[in-house]
């Protein structure tokens, strides 16, 4: 039977989180102090992370595949917007973006 969008979306989050080390920085909202990310919220106007996205899915505010895709991709593009390419997290964001494309 075809999975609902909600079921598929939650499954994608679970699968992404299995890449433990890769996904660790993207699992919860950025904390500028904890994550040593000064001015993050000045640079990134529309933050997104896997925990927040999961809540949105569970609350049925993600209503289309397109919206799910855009929210997931925003996680990686935010990381690339804030971090210079030489930082490991930027490389991780690119890898995570690739993994996401496979899953969608």
C-alpha positions in Angstrom: 0.0 0.0 0.0 1.1 3.5 -0.7 2.5 5.3 2.3 1.0 8.6 3.2 3.1 11.8 2.8 3.3 12.0 6.6 4.6 8.4 6.9 7.1 8.9 4.0 8.3 12.2 5.5 8.8 10.7 8.9 10.6 7.7 7.4 13.0 10.1 5.5 13.8 11.9 8.8 14.6 8.5 10.5 16.8 7.4 7.6 18.7 10.7 7.6 19.3 10.5 11.3 20.9 7.1 10.9 23.9 8.9 9.5 24.7 9.7 13.1 27.9 11.7 12.9 27.0 13.4 9.6 23.6 14.5 10.8 24.5 15.5 14.4 24.8 19.3 13.7 21.5 19.3 11.9 19.3 17.4 14.4 18.2 20.4 16.5 18.0 24.2 16.3 21.4 26.0 16.2 22.4 27.4 19.6 24.8 30.3 18.9 26.7 29.6 22.2 26.7 25.8 22.3 27.5 25.5 18.6 30.0 28.3 18.6 28.0 30.0 15.8 28.0 33.8 16.5 25.4 35.8 14.6 23.9 32.7 13.1 20.4 34.0 13.3 21.5 37.3 11.8 22.9 35.4 8.8 20.2 32.7 8.5 16.8 34.3 8.5 14.8 31.1 8.0 16.4 28.4 10.2 15.4 24.7 9.9 16.6 21.5 11.5 15.5 17.9 11.5 13.7 18.1 14.9 11.7 21.2 13.9 10.8 19.6 10.6 9.8 16.4 12.3 7.4 18.5 14.6 6.0 20.2 11.5 5.4 16.8 9.8 3.6 15.5 12.9 1.5 18.6 13.2 0.4 18.1 9.6 1.8 21.5 8.5 3.9 19.8 5.7 1.2 19.1 3.2 3.1 18.4 -0.1 6.2 16.6 -1.2 7.4 19.9 -2.6 7.2 21.6 0.8 9.0 18.7 2.4 11.7 18.9 -0.1 12.1 22.6 0.3 12.3 22.4 4.1 14.9 19.6 4.0 17.0 21.5 1.4 16.8 24.6 3.6 18.7 22.8 6.4 21.6 22.2 4.0 21.5 25.6 2.3 21.5 27.4 5.7 24.6 25.5 6.7 26.3 26.5 3.4 25.2 30.1 3.8 26.6 30.4 7.3 29.8 28.3 7.0 32.8 28.8 4.7 33.5 25.8 2.4 36.7 24.9 4.3 34.7 24.0 7.4 33.9 20.3 7.8 30.2 21.2 8.5 29.9 22.7 5.0 31.2 19.5 3.4 28.8 17.5 5.7 25.9 19.7 4.4 26.8 18.8 0.8 26.9 15.1 1.7 23.6 15.4 3.6 22.0 17.2 0.6 23.1 14.3 -1.6 21.7 11.7 0.8 18.5 13.6 0.9 18.1 13.7 -2.8 18.5 9.9 -2.9 15.8 9.5 -0.3 13.2 11.9 -1.9 
